[in-house]
Amino acid sequence: MARPSKISSLSVQALFKLRDDVAKAISDKASDLQRQLAALTGDAPKRGRPAKHGRPSKAKGRKVAAQFRSKKDPKVTWSGRGATPRWMKAEMKGTRLTKESFRIK
């Protein structure tokens, strides 16, 4: 390994070449270790993205009808999925209103 004093005296081009050489050496060593591991375990090295298992959800990305409506502003609605919206918490605060009192009938 080179000493820091020698590295500090290298030109920018020489530093880039050194970086590329180190990256190639690391890559070669990693692929060699993967081949050795595959030979020991009998598995082929995995490349790329893992395969998806099963089918995607049919409901993913679909719009859901609103189930709750604001008492103060009827234009504001909520489907009932996820966290309780701020407008509903604000309207329930200090009153006897519950989540069910906002339900659309």
FIMILUM-284713 format. One record per residue (C-alpha): residue in three letters; x, y, z. Coordinates in steps of 0.02 Angstrom, whole numbers, plus 50000, padded with zeros to 5 digits. Example, Ala and Ser with C-alpha at 12.3 -4.5 7.8 and 13.67 -1.06 7.14 Angstrom:
REM residues 2
ala506154977550390
ser506844994750357
//
This chain:
REM residues 105
met500005000050000
ala500635017449959
arg501115029450095
pro500075045450116
ser501555056350070
lys501695047849900
ile499815048949870
ser499775067449911
ser501085070649778
leu500115061749639
ser499245071349501
val497355071249483
gln497445059549334
ala498565047549431
leu497345047849577
phe495895043649462
lys496895029249387
leu497325022949562
arg495485023849611
asp494975013949456
asp496335000949488
val495774998649668
ala493944996949616
lys494404983949484
ala495454974149609
ile494024974049735
ser492774968749601
asp493914954649542
lys494164948549720
ala492284949049754
ser491864938949598
asp493234926449641
leu492514924349816
gln490764922149743
arg491394908349628
gln492234899649774
leu490664900949879
ala489604894149737
ala490784879449718
leu490664875649904
thr488774877249920
gly488274871449747
asp487274887349716
ala487474898649567
pro487834916749612
lys486264927349602
arg486294942249487
gly485074956449460
arg483464959349553
pro482594945649650
ala481054938349567
lys479354943749633
his478404930249721
gly476544928749694
arg475394940649606
pro475244959049647
ser473724964749743
lys472204968549635
ala471684982549753
lys473354991749746
gly473165008949671
arg471275008849663
lys470225023049729
val469085019349876
ala467405027649903
ala467325040450044
gln466575033750206
phe466715049150316
arg466235067350285
ser466625083150383
lys465185091550475
lys465905109050449
asp466415107150266
pro465465093550170
lys466755094050030
val468065086450145
thr467975067450149
trp469005052550207
ser469015034650145
gly469335027350317
arg471065020850271
gly472645026250357
ala472785037950505
thr471315048450563
pro471395065050470
arg471765081250561
trp470105089150516
met469175074750600
lys470235075750757
ala469975094550765
glu468075092850747
met467985079050879
lys469065088551004
gly468035095651147
thr466395087951083
arg465495071551103
leu465705067350920
thr466465050450877
lys467165043850717
glu465495035450680
ser464585052050687
phe465535057250528
arg465055041450432
ile464175044050265
lys462505034850265
//
